[in-house]
Amino acid sequence: MSMTSTRHASVATVVLADPAGGVEATLQALGRQVYEQVGVVVVGGSAVPDVEVSGRRVVVRDTVAEVMSSLPAHVTHVWMIREGAVPRPDTLSALIGDMDRTGASIAGSKIVRGAEETLVSVGLVTDAFAVPYTGMESGERDQGQYDVVRDVAAVAGVSMVVRRDLLAGLGGPDPEMTPRAAAVDMCQRARLKGARIIVSPASVVDYPVHRPTRYRWQDDASRIRSMMVVYGPLTLLWTLPLDFLIGLVEAVVSLFLGRWLVFDFFRSWGWNLVKLPSTVSARSRARKGRTEGDAELFRYQRRGSVRVSRLSVAVATSLRRRLPGDDRLSVESIGNDVRQPAFVIGLLALLFVLLSARNIWSDGLPSVGFTAPFPSDGLDALAGYAGGWNPAGLGSPEALRPLLAVSGLVKLVTFNAVALSEYLAVAGSMLLGIWGMTRLLRTWSVPAAPALIAGVVYVAGPTAQGIAGTTHIGTVIALGLLPWVLRICLAPLADGLWPGVVRFAGVVLAFAALGSLSPLALLVPVPVLVMYALVRLTDPRAWLGTLLALIGTGFGALLLQPWIWSSALRGVAKAGFAYWEVAPVVLVTGAVVAVAAVVGVRKEIGMVAGWASVLTGAGFLGARSGSFGLGSEFESVSLAVAGLGLAVGIGLVCERVTAEGIGTWRRLVLGVGTAATILLVVSSLTIVVPGRAGLPGDVYQDALGFTMAREGEAATARVLVVGPTDLLPGDSRSIEGGAYRVVSGTGPDLGEVRLAEPLAFDALLHEKLRAIIAGETRSAGGELATFGIRWIVVMGDSSGSDADETALAWRNVFAGQLDLLSLSTSTGYATFVNDTADVGRALTADFVPWQRVGWTYVGEPQQDGEVFVAENADEGFGPAPHDTVGGMNVVAASTGVVDYSPDPTARLQTTVAAIAIAILIIAGVVARRRR
Amino acid sequence: MRRTLLLLSAAALAFVGFVQLGPQPSAPPDFGGTDVTTPDGAAAQPSAWYCPWVEAGDVVDTDIVVASLVTADVGLTLLDPVSNTDPVQFPFEVVGPGGAGVDVGSVSRRGESPAIVEVSDGPAAVMALQHSDGFVSGDRCTVSVPKRWYLTGGSTKTGTFTELRLFNPFADNADVSVTAYSEFDLDLVAELESFDVAGRSWTTIDMEPLLPFRDQLVFTVETSVGLVIPTLIRSDERGQASIPGSGPSTTWEFPIVTPGDLEPFISVMSAGGDDITVTVDIVTETGTVRNAREAVVGSETPALIPLSDIAAAPYGVRLRATSEVAASVIALVPEAAPDEVPGGPDDTTSTTTGEGDQPVEEPFLRGVAGTVGAASPSSQWIVPFDTLLDAATTVWIMNTGTEPATVTLQPLAENEEPPFDVVVEPETTLAVPVDVGLGIYGFWVDSTAPVSVAWEIVGDRGVALVAGVTAR
């Protein structure tokens, strides 16, 4: 090692201006330095007091480069100190001395804050993404524990001495970066040149004020630029994408922690895109003449990602704060937590949810009944909801359900991942449901362990399985939100404007989310809370909760536009037949829990138990109210109410059974109630085996999978599905006592489940089917080809002695046709393929089929050609000119794409709703911070 | 107290829920349209006609004749005996009112190949006539496709053969059950109980190995899945007759039962009822013999009613039954010595028998004929027919009413032919000979009173009886 004597080091001091001010204190401290300085220059400051330091006037310069060019030749070192920093008198001498001893090119001071000498920085390491890491606990005091001169990756930019020649070669700190990032960046660049960087603990600087960067995104942007400047191409190849991903995850997860980082994330990357040319030139300068590679930079890097670690800690802390119990997650308390029943049960619940939905992770949602995979493209679903074309059946301009918009959003967030979005929705809902039940039960001081048990029965017990059995996927997901909606209404409300704003925004958003998943569920909280208020007449929170529920229902419904204006909830409630087939043992155990809760709990909670039992009874009645004209979606929501009441009862029973000082007979009752609870828990665990969160197995992907046998064919045609009503996908239409519906050849997605009101083209199909059924034609293939129907699938068993009569009747309809061919499929369903040559849902005049891609049709452009689109005629189809022939659309084939112009009113309504949601979110976040 | 009230309320709600009833099981759909039964199996309408008994090979030829009142596109589809081979398509046009005949051999000569004839407009009707040097047989094709068919007129007595041709022109496999009845009542044959006829194919069942030595054989053909169009073929050394399937009816009319002066029988089977009394009226060219014969038909016992001893040929028959029956006429060469048989076609090549080592030439009579009747008379008929050079084609019009019927006959020919009128006196049957060689393929029959129409072809090759088609 070459030792360069600095005994006669000549040091010029550069004070880097900071908007937070404090230059006077800094200059005064500089004047007290025992090591003589050649001069003091303030860079970037405008208001410099007329003072002298070491007998020389303070000079002001605009940039470090100007300073460098104006320094006297004998200056060998430059001390860069940030405005506001207060060095101790021996700070500079210690820096110079340690540099001299170690031969370092850059030396940084130990930074402390305040009289308590809280440590701010004693040198830095970084992770691979240039995120600085001090390695210190928050609020750690300086007790000399880090007092050793050592090599570091970088030093804080508050106080550092740099060899003049090195500083000239580096060009100083990057003026585009924030100070801290610029210091790290300069150190990294210096190390590329072979420089040694040390921290000198004997050199202490008091940096009294906490000065965060004004905008967080600037730190991130500077850090990304620093990576791009110093790293080699190979390192950049993995660090940049990974950093982008980490940033995205952080932005999304932070939403749940009450921090809004999405814009920061995009701004930081956007800024770097804009600054890319200057970054490239800075990189060229930095890497020119380098003596070291990336391996040198890795030497002082810690493993993993600092941001991921921080995020994990933040999530854990937040979770711990929300769980019942007084302890916060900390190193000291982890051991205690792990031994707590709540922690163990919580982990088991998490494991249970992950296992219960595992097959949705691998296969996606099953296609059965009213459940279908989310649309393949989230944007399509959103556009469809916002006044676009409703693709169900033969299409319609009728508004889609808000559930489609939700599925579209989830798809977008997951980059249109096939199964991930569905898994997140279902498993996330289950977790939310368990978590929400613990929060709701906290209203009545039920601790975590019994609340978690109640939560598991709530999301997976007999009622939840009943909901899944109805296949109303919206209600399945909404189940997770329902306890949160009640909790947000019943939670204590602090005084003041900001808490009020937070509560209002939260209530409206929660109700809107609930309603968008299941419109009927939106109507649940008000009667539930009215009932609660009636049983707790003197509880003002109950009445306030009712008021909030009314507000939430009203405003939440408004956010469901445009669907809410075009649909009648009455129709939604009446479709199908509500009848929950319940096993007697479930009925008995439910009744036992209800009785045990009402009889066994302490007096002040007894009314809550009574309320819960009434909810259970009312929900049970609703779930079997088909004879009153109510339908299957009403059944699913009623089951949610019954499950809610049952879970509250379970929570109360389990909480009370371990209490002391209970009379013998009451303990007996609670014991029986607990035994019933165990049965319900065991019944809940059964959903782990199929691993579909209780949903039935797939039917239609299996039954219609054969359409994929020929590549591309499925995307050009439709399937006519006939058979017993309960075996058909989603809504169906009836003819002569039989049920039928049309789905895409690729199988129905969630957008196709709900049929709109029939239009002219639907009526034509109905008439054609009537003629086929009546035997007026034996050319069903030709008749159905008009509608793009290539395949016919008869659901149900239509052969053998056990054949379903409905399936058999339908099979015989198509068995007696001349231009259909019978297909042998492994599904066992009778299947026919159209033997007519030209079948397609969009055909050119010369019968070339166009494929359905997303929710549009795409094919070879034909100048002056036409495309016949077998959808209900609508002027919105284009490109122009649009014509209607035989109930279908004829549009120009010139662009190669058939598009649909959305309904402007519906799109405006959607935009208004989206803006309102955004305003509520922002208002909620801002108010939460200010609170 | 309040807790108790709440608990009672919950119990009451749950109880009301508990006593609710589930949805009533929905009735299976009423798709009667697939099972529409026209008792006589055909009606003149634009649709697809199925002709199970078609053959064109080195010995046998078949003519398919389409007669239509309006101009119509016709698509003739001939299935291939080799499975998974595309059928032969032959489109042509009939300029209405007119008719057209297609020699199947000129389109495809693949042996047996049942045909589907799709007619784009109507009223129209289709028939198929098989002929060779040794026989003539045929009947009108079928348009109605019920799930249950009745076939009468079969026999496996010595020297007589009966086959069932089951034609499935449709997409799906048909699960078929054939039930046979004979003079021994229900004849159970395990092989016929449930078997598949693949879509777009056919099968022919020879009854001789399964049910030998039955003087009378009738069948029901039922499909639990899919549909078939059956036809019964009865043959012996003297010829062949094809009798299409039909539905049940309480009345049947056969305008002619004595083609070529053959000996006629009416084969009757019950459509379910027991002890059905069947009464036969003989309708001659001059009048009607009411209640000429009466028979009782059991639910599982067919009847074969001989008619030859009642009146002198030619004559038709009206059958009345106390419950629904299926019926067909079967006309055979009398079992008496040939020289005792009045009239009847004979084979000019003759056969020989030995007497004292000296061969003696005796006329060899040809002819087995059979057809189904008309379930009820009608004012309008389409009668597609065929003519052969060495045979006489005669249309028979039977008026069982009490008023004379003035019948306008519009020839349906390749070229326009003028209509002409005939008068059919009440309770008589009337022969209208057809000129051969004029390209006439049928008649449009428009009557002032309901009549029944059928036609016969009689020649050296043999005899055939063919039912007309009502223009309902």
Interface residues (C-beta under 8 A of the other chain):
Chain A: V535 F577 Y579 E581 L587 A591 A594 V595 V598 V599 G606 M607 A609 G610 W611 S613 V614 T616 G617 A618 F620 L621 G622 A623 R624 S625 G626 S627 P724 T725 I735 E736 G737 G738 I773 A774 G775 E776 T777 R778 S779 S798 S799 A803 E805 T806 L808 A809 W810 R811 N812 V813 F814 A815 G816 Q817 L818 D819 L820 L821 S822 A830 F832 D835
Chain B: R2 R3 L5 L6 L7 S9 A10 A11 A12 L13 A14 V16 G17 F18 Q20 L21 G22 P23 S26 A27 P28 P29 D30 F31 G33 T34 D35 V36 S47 A48 T77 I116 E118 V145 K147 P169 F170 A171 D172 N173 A174 D175 G199 R200 S224 V225 G226 L227
